[in-house]
Amino acid sequence: MKKLFFILISVALVFSACKKSEETEVYDPATDGLIGNWLSKGADVAPLLKTYFAIDSITAMFKADNTYLVKSYSKGAATTYSGTYLQTKPATGTIWTIKLNQSTPTAVTSEGIFEVAGTSPNFTLKYEVVQTEPSIGATPPTITAGFGSSNGGALLQMNVQKFVIVK
C-alpha cells in the first residue's frame, strides 16, 4: 500500500510539474513595463549613439527582479552594461519613468522615460535616458515634455532609442 501511495504522489508531481512548464507567461506592457528582451539596430539606434559612439545595435534584457543587462555593439565589438533599475508606472498615460543604477563597467546613474506600444507579439519600445550621476550636465526627459525633451529639448530626437521585443 505504501508503494502505491508513493507512486501516486510521484505521478501527481510529474503531471503538475509538466503543466506549469507548459504554461506561458503573457507579457502585458500596462503592468510589466519594459520587462523583456529588446533589440535595436540600424535606423532604430539613437542618432546620438550612432554618430558619437559608432553604435550599430543594442540588445537589452530587463528582468522582473529589477536587474538589467545591455550590450551595445560597435564595429562588431560588444560593451556590456549591467545594474539595477526602477520603473515607475504613470498615473495616467502610457509613458513610464525609469532610473538605472549601472554597476558595470562603471558606476553611473541614468534617468529618463520609456513607452511600450503595439500588440502581441510585435511590441515596440521608445526609450530616452541621460546620465545624471556623476553629472555630465545633462537633464533627463520628462513625461510632460515627452520624447526629445532631454537637456530641455536641446537634443531633439537625437537621444531617442527604439527597440523591438525579442522572444
Order of alpha helices (4+ residues) and beta strands (2+ residues): alpha-alpha-beta-alpha-beta-beta-beta-beta-beta-beta-beta
